[in-house]
Amino acid sequence: MGDEAVTVTLGQDEALVLFEWLHRLGEREDAWVDQAEQRAVWDLTASLEKQIETVLADDCKDQLRAARDRVRDATD
């Protein structure tokens, strides 16, 4: 295995929702069994942040709310 790259394709909405969740998870000290997990989450969060323009937008919270609505399963 080692350093072979893995590619995951996400839509912008999914990436934004995942970024926000990973960012919150990264701040929790009780979330880790091993520091390697924390490092992997930090690295993934940083990678997503580079891909998402919304993170620095003035209306980021509104865009996140809208992205969550679009990603969420429809309810009957």
Beta strands, then each sheet from edge to edge (+ up, - down):
end
